[in-house]
Amino acid sequence: MDSEKPIQSTEEDVPDPEEEEKRLAAAAREANRLPELRLVLLAWRWPGKSLTGNTILGREEFRLERAAEFCVKRQTEVEGRQVTIIDTPGWFSAQDTPSIYQQEMVRGAAMCGPSGPHAFLLVIPVGMFTEVDRARIEEHLALFGDRVWRHTLVVFTWADVLRNISIERHIKREGKDLQWVLEKCKRRYFVINNYIFGEHPQLRQLLEKVEKLVAAEGIYNLEEVEKKPLEKNENQNPNRELGARPKVNSGLGLAKVGVDPPQNSVNGLTN
């Protein structure tokens, strides 16, 4: 009886590890892909928050000439996804934020509909980050409940000032306060170039990061917001401009768009 001859393998039978890794990564992205994404922008005044919203939309929609007083909702389509962006009023960097602005910030999450937002994009400009910045972020994200951090992605803007310094080195150099914020977000962050307008090469990566976050954490639940009236401070003047505006020329025009007026609600939430 003839003995069976071993089957000889050829190079074509051995999968390329790099190609296999790419195939698995593509499969994972497709598995996480969502037909719709609802995103809420959060930041203090003038860090590039509204500009980031315009970058995602690929057009000029959110006003840059002055700080917004009300939430603004805009939509676009990105590679078959329906993307909704909610731009919220920026909080004040060094003084108490008026309660009417706090209510409007919280209303931004409700503007995503009963299903809630998929993620909050916390916009932080690259630069000196202080203990005051950390405290203000903690204070204002607390308006959305303790679990908001699980649904938050930090978006760094103005990274061009780093020149040849990596974002990882910048984070390490800034110290414990910035690192605390990133640890709260499970070190989910993204660096975006806001000076590319129109078809943006980074946009797919940003949305895939959001989809990966949703796959891990689910969708933010609006019921997690503690329903209580915000304290009013009689000394607060919502019309006073606080915080310094950075000396950055965005190079973008100023779009005149309408805003969605706030609703009469104790906790700022509407259905």
ABEGO torsion letter per residue (X at the ends): XBBBBBBBBBAAABBBAAAAAAAAAAAAAAAABBABBBBBBBEBBGAGAAAAAAAAAGBBABBAABBBABBBBBBBBBGGBBBBBBBBBBBBAABBBBAAAAAAAAAAAAAAEAAEBABBBBBBBBEBBBAAAAAAAAAAAAAAEAAAAAABBBBBBGAAAAEABBAAAAAAAAEAAAAAAAAAAGGBBBBBBAABBEBBAAAAAAAAAAAAAAAAAEBBBAAABBBBBBBBBAABBAABBBEBBBBBBAGBBBBBBBBBBBBBBAAGBBX
